[in-house]
Amino acid sequence: MFDEVSLGENGHQVIVSTVGDLINARRVSAGARSTQLLGQMSDSTLQTIRQRQSHIISKQAPLQQEDDALSSSD
């Protein structure tokens, strides 16, 4: 049982069962531009999602660093 699961802005969170157990979550929230996955999936599907997310995040990292640099110079 997951209760009061929250994720800030620009976050990525996965709460899954790969063994077929039920997932029960209440009061789940996510900030702007965040991704949350909850539920059941096979281990191979989870690994595929993880690899794709890692690839997307690594592509976004230079953009985030540039945004941070611009914000700190204000």
PDB file with one MODEL, atoms N, CA, C and O in Angstrom:
MODEL        1
ATOM      1  N   MET A   1       0.841  -1.177   0.000  1.00  0.00           N
ATOM      2  CA  MET A   1       0.000   0.000   0.000  1.00  0.00           C
ATOM      3  C   MET A   1       0.886   1.240   0.000  1.00  0.00           C
ATOM      4  O   MET A   1       1.734   1.408   0.876  1.00  0.00           O
ATOM      5  N   PHE A   2       0.686   2.086  -0.970  1.00  0.00           N
ATOM      6  CA  PHE A   2       1.391   3.360  -1.039  1.00  0.00           C
ATOM      7  C   PHE A   2       0.385   4.454  -0.748  1.00  0.00           C
ATOM      8  O   PHE A   2      -0.683   4.491  -1.360  1.00  0.00           O
ATOM      9  N   ASP A   3       0.704   5.338   0.166  1.00  0.00           N
ATOM     10  CA  ASP A   3      -0.209   6.403   0.564  1.00  0.00           C
ATOM     11  C   ASP A   3       0.523   7.735   0.490  1.00  0.00           C
ATOM     12  O   ASP A   3       1.668   7.856   0.926  1.00  0.00           O
ATOM     13  N   GLU A   4      -0.145   8.715  -0.061  1.00  0.00           N
ATOM     14  CA  GLU A   4       0.405  10.066  -0.197  1.00  0.00           C
ATOM     15  C   GLU A   4       1.723  10.064  -0.976  1.00  0.00           C
ATOM     16  O   GLU A   4       2.752  10.527  -0.483  1.00  0.00           O
ATOM     17  N   VAL A   5       1.670   9.548  -2.171  1.00  0.00           N
ATOM     18  CA  VAL A   5       2.827   9.522  -3.063  1.00  0.00           C
ATOM     19  C   VAL A   5       2.845  10.827  -3.837  1.00  0.00           C
ATOM     20  O   VAL A   5       1.870  11.163  -4.509  1.00  0.00           O
ATOM     21  N   SER A   6       3.933  11.561  -3.753  1.00  0.00           N
ATOM     22  CA  SER A   6       4.005  12.824  -4.490  1.00  0.00           C
ATOM     23  C   SER A   6       5.363  12.950  -5.169  1.00  0.00           C
ATOM     24  O   SER A   6       6.364  12.380  -4.735  1.00  0.00           O
ATOM     25  N   LEU A   7       5.351  13.713  -6.244  1.00  0.00           N
ATOM     26  CA  LEU A   7       6.546  13.917  -7.043  1.00  0.00           C
ATOM     27  C   LEU A   7       6.578  15.373  -7.452  1.00  0.00           C
ATOM     28  O   LEU A   7       5.568  15.913  -7.905  1.00  0.00           O
ATOM     29  N   GLY A   8       7.723  16.017  -7.298  1.00  0.00           N
ATOM     30  CA  GLY A   8       7.864  17.423  -7.658  1.00  0.00           C
ATOM     31  C   GLY A   8       7.934  17.633  -9.156  1.00  0.00           C
ATOM     32  O   GLY A   8       7.710  16.709  -9.938  1.00  0.00           O
ATOM     33  N   GLU A   9       8.243  18.846  -9.541  1.00  0.00           N
ATOM     34  CA  GLU A   9       8.347  19.197 -10.954  1.00  0.00           C
ATOM     35  C   GLU A   9       9.524  18.481 -11.614  1.00  0.00           C
ATOM     36  O   GLU A   9      10.548  18.221 -10.982  1.00  0.00           O
ATOM     37  N   ASN A  10       9.355  18.173 -12.889  1.00  0.00           N
ATOM     38  CA  ASN A  10      10.406  17.577 -13.721  1.00  0.00           C
ATOM     39  C   ASN A  10      10.908  16.236 -13.198  1.00  0.00           C
ATOM     40  O   ASN A  10      12.046  15.858 -13.475  1.00  0.00           O
ATOM     41  N   GLY A  11      10.087  15.514 -12.450  1.00  0.00           N
ATOM     42  CA  GLY A  11      10.517  14.245 -11.874  1.00  0.00           C
ATOM     43  C   GLY A  11      10.065  13.046 -12.682  1.00  0.00           C
ATOM     44  O   GLY A  11       9.196  13.151 -13.548  1.00  0.00           O
ATOM     45  N   HIS A  12      10.665  11.908 -12.387  1.00  0.00           N
ATOM     46  CA  HIS A  12      10.313  10.632 -13.002  1.00  0.00           C
ATOM     47  C   HIS A  12      10.226   9.607 -11.885  1.00  0.00           C
ATOM     48  O   HIS A  12      11.164   9.457 -11.101  1.00  0.00           O
ATOM     49  N   GLN A  13       9.102   8.898 -11.808  1.00  0.00           N
ATOM     50  CA  GLN A  13       8.908   7.945 -10.724  1.00  0.00           C
ATOM     51  C   GLN A  13       8.159   6.720 -11.248  1.00  0.00           C
ATOM     52  O   GLN A  13       7.213   6.843 -12.026  1.00  0.00           O
ATOM     53  N   VAL A  14       8.595   5.545 -10.811  1.00  0.00           N
ATOM     54  CA  VAL A  14       7.962   4.294 -11.210  1.00  0.00           C
ATOM     55  C   VAL A  14       7.672   3.487  -9.949  1.00  0.00           C
ATOM     56  O   VAL A  14       8.567   3.229  -9.145  1.00  0.00           O
ATOM     57  N   ILE A  15       6.416   3.093  -9.788  1.00  0.00           N
ATOM     58  CA  ILE A  15       6.013   2.217  -8.691  1.00  0.00           C
ATOM     59  C   ILE A  15       5.244   1.072  -9.336  1.00  0.00           C
ATOM     60  O   ILE A  15       4.077   1.223  -9.696  1.00  0.00           O
ATOM     61  N   VAL A  16       5.902  -0.066  -9.478  1.00  0.00           N
ATOM     62  CA  VAL A  16       5.282  -1.192 -10.182  1.00  0.00           C
ATOM     63  C   VAL A  16       5.577  -2.504  -9.475  1.00  0.00           C
ATOM     64  O   VAL A  16       6.503  -2.612  -8.670  1.00  0.00           O
ATOM     65  N   SER A  17       4.776  -3.477  -9.796  1.00  0.00           N
ATOM     66  CA  SER A  17       5.021  -4.856  -9.397  1.00  0.00           C
ATOM     67  C   SER A  17       5.349  -5.641 -10.654  1.00  0.00           C
ATOM     68  O   SER A  17       4.626  -5.564 -11.647  1.00  0.00           O
ATOM     69  N   THR A  18       6.435  -6.394 -10.612  1.00  0.00           N
ATOM     70  CA  THR A  18       6.793  -7.233 -11.760  1.00  0.00           C
ATOM     71  C   THR A  18       6.459  -8.698 -11.502  1.00  0.00           C
ATOM     72  O   THR A  18       6.758  -9.559 -12.330  1.00  0.00           O
ATOM     73  N   VAL A  19       5.844  -8.984 -10.363  1.00  0.00           N
ATOM     74  CA  VAL A  19       5.521 -10.372 -10.024  1.00  0.00           C
ATOM     75  C   VAL A  19       4.016 -10.621  -9.982  1.00  0.00           C
ATOM     76  O   VAL A  19       3.572 -11.669  -9.512  1.00  0.00           O
ATOM     77  N   GLY A  20       3.240  -9.673 -10.468  1.00  0.00           N
ATOM     78  CA  GLY A  20       1.794  -9.857 -10.538  1.00  0.00           C
ATOM     79  C   GLY A  20       1.045  -9.480  -9.280  1.00  0.00           C
ATOM     80  O   GLY A  20      -0.167  -9.687  -9.213  1.00  0.00           O
ATOM     81  N   ASP A  21       1.720  -8.934  -8.276  1.00  0.00           N
ATOM     82  CA  ASP A  21       1.027  -8.485  -7.070  1.00  0.00           C
ATOM     83  C   ASP A  21       0.253  -7.205  -7.363  1.00  0.00           C
ATOM     84  O   ASP A  21       0.652  -6.398  -8.202  1.00  0.00           O
ATOM     85  N   LEU A  22      -0.847  -7.040  -6.664  1.00  0.00           N
ATOM     86  CA  LEU A  22      -1.633  -5.827  -6.830  1.00  0.00           C
ATOM     87  C   LEU A  22      -0.917  -4.640  -6.201  1.00  0.00           C
ATOM     88  O   LEU A  22      -0.263  -4.767  -5.165  1.00  0.00           O
ATOM     89  N   ILE A  23      -1.050  -3.496  -6.838  1.00  0.00           N
ATOM     90  CA  ILE A  23      -0.515  -2.243  -6.306  1.00  0.00           C
ATOM     91  C   ILE A  23      -1.704  -1.419  -5.838  1.00  0.00           C
ATOM     92  O   ILE A  23      -2.683  -1.268  -6.569  1.00  0.00           O
ATOM     93  N   ASN A  24      -1.627  -0.896  -4.645  1.00  0.00           N
ATOM     94  CA  ASN A  24      -2.684  -0.043  -4.123  1.00  0.00           C
ATOM     95  C   ASN A  24      -2.054   1.285  -3.730  1.00  0.00           C
ATOM     96  O   ASN A  24      -1.173   1.328  -2.871  1.00  0.00           O
ATOM     97  N   ALA A  25      -2.497   2.356  -4.349  1.00  0.00           N
ATOM     98  CA  ALA A  25      -1.938   3.681  -4.062  1.00  0.00           C
ATOM     99  C   ALA A  25      -3.077   4.677  -3.894  1.00  0.00           C
ATOM    100  O   ALA A  25      -4.059   4.652  -4.635  1.00  0.00           O
ATOM    101  N   ARG A  26      -2.927   5.551  -2.911  1.00  0.00           N
ATOM    102  CA  ARG A  26      -3.927   6.597  -2.668  1.00  0.00           C
ATOM    103  C   ARG A  26      -3.232   7.944  -2.611  1.00  0.00           C
ATOM    104  O   ARG A  26      -2.060   8.052  -2.250  1.00  0.00           O
ATOM    105  N   ARG A  27      -3.988   8.967  -2.978  1.00  0.00           N
ATOM    106  CA  ARG A  27      -3.503  10.353  -2.940  1.00  0.00           C
ATOM    107  C   ARG A  27      -2.158  10.485  -3.666  1.00  0.00           C
ATOM    108  O   ARG A  27      -1.144  10.849  -3.072  1.00  0.00           O
ATOM    109  N   VAL A  28      -2.183  10.185  -4.935  1.00  0.00           N
ATOM    110  CA  VAL A  28      -0.997  10.253  -5.786  1.00  0.00           C
ATOM    111  C   VAL A  28      -1.019  11.574  -6.539  1.00  0.00           C
ATOM    112  O   VAL A  28      -2.035  11.931  -7.136  1.00  0.00           O
ATOM    113  N   SER A  29       0.096  12.305  -6.516  1.00  0.00           N
ATOM    114  CA  SER A  29       0.163  13.579  -7.240  1.00  0.00           C
ATOM    115  C   SER A  29       1.533  13.730  -7.885  1.00  0.00           C
ATOM    116  O   SER A  29       2.524  13.149  -7.443  1.00  0.00           O
ATOM    117  N   ALA A  30       1.552  14.530  -8.947  1.00  0.00           N
ATOM    118  CA  ALA A  30       2.804  14.781  -9.661  1.00  0.00           C
ATOM    119  C   ALA A  30       2.859  16.242 -10.063  1.00  0.00           C
ATOM    120  O   ALA A  30       1.839  16.835 -10.415  1.00  0.00           O
ATOM    121  N   GLY A  31       4.050  16.822 -10.010  1.00  0.00           N
ATOM    122  CA  GLY A  31       4.254  18.205 -10.406  1.00  0.00           C
ATOM    123  C   GLY A  31       4.296  18.357 -11.918  1.00  0.00           C
ATOM    124  O   GLY A  31       4.197  17.385 -12.668  1.00  0.00           O
ATOM    125  N   ALA A  32       4.443  19.589 -12.335  1.00  0.00           N
ATOM    126  CA  ALA A  32       4.490  19.913 -13.761  1.00  0.00           C
ATOM    127  C   ALA A  32       5.649  19.188 -14.447  1.00  0.00           C
ATOM    128  O   ALA A  32       6.734  19.055 -13.881  1.00  0.00           O
ATOM    129  N   ARG A  33       5.407  18.730 -15.651  1.00  0.00           N
ATOM    130  CA  ARG A  33       6.416  18.078 -16.491  1.00  0.00           C
ATOM    131  C   ARG A  33       6.998  16.817 -15.838  1.00  0.00           C
ATOM    132  O   ARG A  33       8.153  16.466 -16.080  1.00  0.00           O
ATOM    133  N   SER A  34       6.201  16.146 -15.018  1.00  0.00           N
ATOM    134  CA  SER A  34       6.647  14.921 -14.348  1.00  0.00           C
ATOM    135  C   SER A  34       6.001  13.700 -14.978  1.00  0.00           C
ATOM    136  O   SER A  34       4.961  13.788 -15.631  1.00  0.00           O
ATOM    137  N   THR A  35       6.644  12.559 -14.768  1.00  0.00           N
ATOM    138  CA  THR A  35       6.130  11.293 -15.276  1.00  0.00           C
ATOM    139  C   THR A  35       6.047  10.301 -14.128  1.00  0.00           C
ATOM    140  O   THR A  35       7.037  10.056 -13.438  1.00  0.00           O
ATOM    141  N   GLN A  36       4.871   9.735 -13.926  1.00  0.00           N
ATOM    142  CA  GLN A  36       4.693   8.685 -12.932  1.00  0.00           C
ATOM    143  C   GLN A  36       4.070   7.477 -13.604  1.00  0.00           C
ATOM    144  O   GLN A  36       3.120   7.606 -14.376  1.00  0.00           O
ATOM    145  N   LEU A  37       4.603   6.314 -13.311  1.00  0.00           N
ATOM    146  CA  LEU A  37       4.041   5.055 -13.785  1.00  0.00           C
ATOM    147  C   LEU A  37       3.723   4.209 -12.566  1.00  0.00           C
ATOM    148  O   LEU A  37       4.594   3.977 -11.728  1.00  0.00           O
ATOM    149  N   LEU A  38       2.490   3.748 -12.458  1.00  0.00           N
ATOM    150  CA  LEU A  38       2.072   2.903 -11.345  1.00  0.00           C
ATOM    151  C   LEU A  38       1.310   1.712 -11.897  1.00  0.00           C
ATOM    152  O   LEU A  38       0.516   1.859 -12.826  1.00  0.00           O
ATOM    153  N   GLY A  39       1.543   0.537 -11.337  1.00  0.00           N
ATOM    154  CA  GLY A  39       0.774  -0.622 -11.760  1.00  0.00           C
ATOM    155  C   GLY A  39       1.593  -1.882 -11.875  1.00  0.00           C
ATOM    156  O   GLY A  39       2.583  -2.066 -11.166  1.00  0.00           O
ATOM    157  N   GLN A  40       1.167  -2.757 -12.784  1.00  0.00           N
ATOM    158  CA  GLN A  40       1.822  -4.040 -12.995  1.00  0.00           C
ATOM    159  C   GLN A  40       2.385  -4.096 -14.403  1.00  0.00           C
ATOM    160  O   GLN A  40       1.762  -3.615 -15.349  1.00  0.00           O
ATOM    161  N   MET A  41       3.548  -4.674 -14.537  1.00  0.00           N
ATOM    162  CA  MET A  41       4.139  -4.908 -15.854  1.00  0.00           C
ATOM    163  C   MET A  41       5.220  -5.962 -15.711  1.00  0.00           C
ATOM    164  O   MET A  41       5.705  -6.233 -14.613  1.00  0.00           O
ATOM    165  N   SER A  42       5.584  -6.543 -16.826  1.00  0.00           N
ATOM    166  CA  SER A  42       6.634  -7.562 -16.800  1.00  0.00           C
ATOM    167  C   SER A  42       7.985  -6.898 -16.548  1.00  0.00           C
ATOM    168  O   SER A  42       8.161  -5.701 -16.775  1.00  0.00           O
ATOM    169  N   ASP A  43       8.921  -7.692 -16.078  1.00  0.00           N
ATOM    170  CA  ASP A  43      10.267  -7.178 -15.838  1.00  0.00           C
ATOM    171  C   ASP A  43      10.888  -6.652 -17.130  1.00  0.00           C
ATOM    172  O   ASP A  43      11.565  -5.623 -17.115  1.00  0.00           O
ATOM    173  N   SER A  44      10.666  -7.343 -18.241  1.00  0.00           N
ATOM    174  CA  SER A  44      11.251  -6.886 -19.509  1.00  0.00           C
ATOM    175  C   SER A  44      10.655  -5.550 -19.949  1.00  0.00           C
ATOM    176  O   SER A  44      11.369  -4.706 -20.490  1.00  0.00           O
ATOM    177  N   THR A  45       9.365  -5.350 -19.725  1.00  0.00           N
ATOM    178  CA  THR A  45       8.745  -4.059 -20.052  1.00  0.00           C
ATOM    179  C   THR A  45       9.319  -2.961 -19.169  1.00  0.00           C
ATOM    180  O   THR A  45       9.613  -1.867 -19.652  1.00  0.00           O
ATOM    181  N   LEU A  46       9.480  -3.242 -17.886  1.00  0.00           N
ATOM    182  CA  LEU A  46      10.063  -2.262 -16.971  1.00  0.00           C
ATOM    183  C   LEU A  46      11.477  -1.890 -17.403  1.00  0.00           C
ATOM    184  O   LEU A  46      11.836  -0.713 -17.381  1.00  0.00           O
ATOM    185  N   GLN A  47      12.279  -2.869 -17.795  1.00  0.00           N
ATOM    186  CA  GLN A  47      13.646  -2.587 -18.240  1.00  0.00           C
ATOM    187  C   GLN A  47      13.654  -1.751 -19.515  1.00  0.00           C
ATOM    188  O   GLN A  47      14.496  -0.866 -19.668  1.00  0.00           O
ATOM    189  N   THR A  48      12.731  -2.022 -20.427  1.00  0.00           N
ATOM    190  CA  THR A  48      12.624  -1.230 -21.656  1.00  0.00           C
ATOM    191  C   THR A  48      12.276   0.217 -21.337  1.00  0.00           C
ATOM    192  O   THR A  48      12.866   1.138 -21.902  1.00  0.00           O
ATOM    193  N   ILE A  49      11.326   0.420 -20.440  1.00  0.00           N
ATOM    194  CA  ILE A  49      10.946   1.782 -20.037  1.00  0.00           C
ATOM    195  C   ILE A  49      12.127   2.480 -19.384  1.00  0.00           C
ATOM    196  O   ILE A  49      12.396   3.645 -19.675  1.00  0.00           O
ATOM    197  N   ARG A  50      12.832   1.781 -18.506  1.00  0.00           N
ATOM    198  CA  ARG A  50      13.990   2.373 -17.822  1.00  0.00           C
ATOM    199  C   ARG A  50      15.048   2.816 -18.826  1.00  0.00           C
ATOM    200  O   ARG A  50      15.595   3.913 -18.714  1.00  0.00           O
ATOM    201  N   GLN A  51      15.330   1.978 -19.791  1.00  0.00           N
ATOM    202  CA  GLN A  51      16.337   2.325 -20.800  1.00  0.00           C
ATOM    203  C   GLN A  51      15.901   3.529 -21.624  1.00  0.00           C
ATOM    204  O   GLN A  51      16.709   4.415 -21.906  1.00  0.00           O
ATOM    205  N   ARG A  52      14.641   3.566 -22.009  1.00  0.00           N
ATOM    206  CA  ARG A  52      14.138   4.700 -22.792  1.00  0.00           C
ATOM    207  C   ARG A  52      14.166   5.982 -21.975  1.00  0.00           C
ATOM    208  O   ARG A  52      14.550   7.033 -22.488  1.00  0.00           O
ATOM    209  N   GLN A  53      13.764   5.908 -20.708  1.00  0.00           N
ATOM    210  CA  GLN A  53      13.787   7.091 -19.846  1.00  0.00           C
ATOM    211  C   GLN A  53      15.214   7.585 -19.650  1.00  0.00           C
ATOM    212  O   GLN A  53      15.457   8.792 -19.677  1.00  0.00           O
ATOM    213  N   SER A  54      16.153   6.677 -19.456  1.00  0.00           N
ATOM    214  CA  SER A  54      17.552   7.074 -19.283  1.00  0.00           C
ATOM    215  C   SER A  54      18.059   7.800 -20.517  1.00  0.00           C
ATOM    216  O   SER A  54      18.794   8.781 -20.407  1.00  0.00           O
ATOM    217  N   HIS A  55      17.672   7.324 -21.679  1.00  0.00           N
ATOM    218  CA  HIS A  55      18.082   7.958 -22.932  1.00  0.00           C
ATOM    219  C   HIS A  55      17.477   9.357 -23.044  1.00  0.00           C
ATOM    220  O   HIS A  55      18.168  10.300 -23.431  1.00  0.00           O
ATOM    221  N   ILE A  56      16.205   9.499 -22.713  1.00  0.00           N
ATOM    222  CA  ILE A  56      15.530  10.804 -22.775  1.00  0.00           C
ATOM    223  C   ILE A  56      16.143  11.766 -21.770  1.00  0.00           C
ATOM    224  O   ILE A  56      16.407  12.922 -22.099  1.00  0.00           O
ATOM    225  N   ILE A  57      16.373  11.298 -20.545  1.00  0.00           N
ATOM    226  CA  ILE A  57      16.937  12.158 -19.499  1.00  0.00           C
ATOM    227  C   ILE A  57      18.335  12.624 -19.879  1.00  0.00           C
ATOM    228  O   ILE A  57      18.675  13.788 -19.665  1.00  0.00           O
ATOM    229  N   SER A  58      19.153  11.734 -20.441  1.00  0.00           N
ATOM    230  CA  SER A  58      20.515  12.139 -20.815  1.00  0.00           C
ATOM    231  C   SER A  58      20.492  13.178 -21.926  1.00  0.00           C
ATOM    232  O   SER A  58      21.376  14.032 -21.986  1.00  0.00           O
ATOM    233  N   LYS A  59      19.502  13.123 -22.803  1.00  0.00           N
ATOM    234  CA  LYS A  59      19.378  14.138 -23.851  1.00  0.00           C
ATOM    235  C   LYS A  59      18.930  15.474 -23.270  1.00  0.00           C
ATOM    236  O   LYS A  59      19.308  16.526 -23.784  1.00  0.00           O
ATOM    237  N   GLN A  60      18.123  15.448 -22.198  1.00  0.00           N
ATOM    238  CA  GLN A  60      17.603  16.668 -21.597  1.00  0.00           C
ATOM    239  C   GLN A  60      18.608  17.325 -20.660  1.00  0.00           C
ATOM    240  O   GLN A  60      18.494  18.522 -20.396  1.00  0.00           O
ATOM    241  N   ALA A  61      19.570  16.599 -20.157  1.00  0.00           N
ATOM    242  CA  ALA A  61      20.508  17.128 -19.170  1.00  0.00           C
ATOM    243  C   ALA A  61      21.220  18.393 -19.637  1.00  0.00           C
ATOM    244  O   ALA A  61      21.290  19.342 -18.856  1.00  0.00           O
ATOM    245  N   PRO A  62      21.756  18.472 -20.859  1.00  0.00           N
ATOM    246  CA  PRO A  62      22.404  19.716 -21.286  1.00  0.00           C
ATOM    247  C   PRO A  62      21.438  20.899 -21.314  1.00  0.00           C
ATOM    248  O   PRO A  62      21.829  22.023 -20.998  1.00  0.00           O
ATOM    249  N   LEU A  63      20.187  20.658 -21.687  1.00  0.00           N
ATOM    250  CA  LEU A  63      19.197  21.731 -21.693  1.00  0.00           C
ATOM    251  C   LEU A  63      18.919  22.216 -20.279  1.00  0.00           C
ATOM    252  O   LEU A  63      18.795  23.420 -20.050  1.00  0.00           O
ATOM    253  N   GLN A  64      18.821  21.293 -19.326  1.00  0.00           N
ATOM    254  CA  GLN A  64      18.574  21.671 -17.937  1.00  0.00           C
ATOM    255  C   GLN A  64      19.740  22.479 -17.383  1.00  0.00           C
ATOM    256  O   GLN A  64      19.525  23.457 -16.667  1.00  0.00           O
ATOM    257  N   GLN A  65      20.976  22.084 -17.702  1.00  0.00           N
ATOM    258  CA  GLN A  65      22.141  22.829 -17.234  1.00  0.00           C
ATOM    259  C   GLN A  65      22.134  24.242 -17.802  1.00  0.00           C
ATOM    260  O   GLN A  65      22.484  25.196 -17.107  1.00  0.00           O
ATOM    261  N   GLU A  66      21.736  24.377 -19.063  1.00  0.00           N
ATOM    262  CA  GLU A  66      21.663  25.699 -19.679  1.00  0.00           C
ATOM    263  C   GLU A  66      20.591  26.541 -19.001  1.00  0.00           C
ATOM    264  O   GLU A  66      20.812  27.722 -18.736  1.00  0.00           O
ATOM    265  N   ASP A  67      19.426  25.945 -18.716  1.00  0.00           N
ATOM    266  CA  ASP A  67      18.358  26.654 -18.015  1.00  0.00           C
ATOM    267  C   ASP A  67      18.813  27.092 -16.628  1.00  0.00           C
ATOM    268  O   ASP A  67      18.530  28.215 -16.209  1.00  0.00           O
ATOM    269  N   ASP A  68      19.517  26.216 -15.912  1.00  0.00           N
ATOM    270  CA  ASP A  68      20.015  26.551 -14.580  1.00  0.00           C
ATOM    271  C   ASP A  68      21.005  27.708 -14.643  1.00  0.00           C
ATOM    272  O   ASP A  68      20.976  28.594 -13.789  1.00  0.00           O
ATOM    273  N   ALA A  69      21.871  27.707 -15.637  1.00  0.00           N
ATOM    274  CA  ALA A  69      22.857  28.780 -15.785  1.00  0.00           C
ATOM    275  C   ALA A  69      22.163  30.108 -16.062  1.00  0.00           C
ATOM    276  O   ALA A  69      22.561  31.140 -15.523  1.00  0.00           O
ATOM    277  N   LEU A  70      21.138  30.087 -16.893  1.00  0.00           N
ATOM    278  CA  LEU A  70      20.397  31.312 -17.192  1.00  0.00           C
ATOM    279  C   LEU A  70      19.667  31.823 -15.959  1.00  0.00           C
ATOM    280  O   LEU A  70      19.626  33.029 -15.715  1.00  0.00           O
ATOM    281  N   SER A  71      19.088  30.912 -15.179  1.00  0.00           N
ATOM    282  CA  SER A  71      18.362  31.308 -13.976  1.00  0.00           C
ATOM    283  C   SER A  71      19.289  31.919 -12.933  1.00  0.00           C
ATOM    284  O   SER A  71      18.914  32.884 -12.266  1.00  0.00           O
ATOM    285  N   SER A  72      20.479  31.380 -12.785  1.00  0.00           N
ATOM    286  CA  SER A  72      21.399  31.876 -11.760  1.00  0.00           C
ATOM    287  C   SER A  72      22.028  33.210 -12.143  1.00  0.00           C
ATOM    288  O   SER A  72      22.543  33.919 -11.279  1.00  0.00           O
ATOM    289  N   SER A  73      21.993  33.559 -13.428  1.00  0.00           N
ATOM    290  CA  SER A  73      22.595  34.831 -13.842  1.00  0.00           C
ATOM    291  C   SER A  73      21.622  35.993 -13.719  1.00  0.00           C
ATOM    292  O   SER A  73      22.014  37.143 -13.919  1.00  0.00           O
ATOM    293  N   ASP A  74      20.345  35.716 -13.390  1.00  0.00           N
ATOM    294  CA  ASP A  74      19.342  36.789 -13.247  1.00  0.00           C
ATOM    295  C   ASP A  74      19.558  37.618 -12.013  1.00  0.00           C
ATOM    296  O   ASP A  74      18.800  38.553 -11.757  1.00  0.00           O
TER     297      ASP A  74
ENDMDL
END
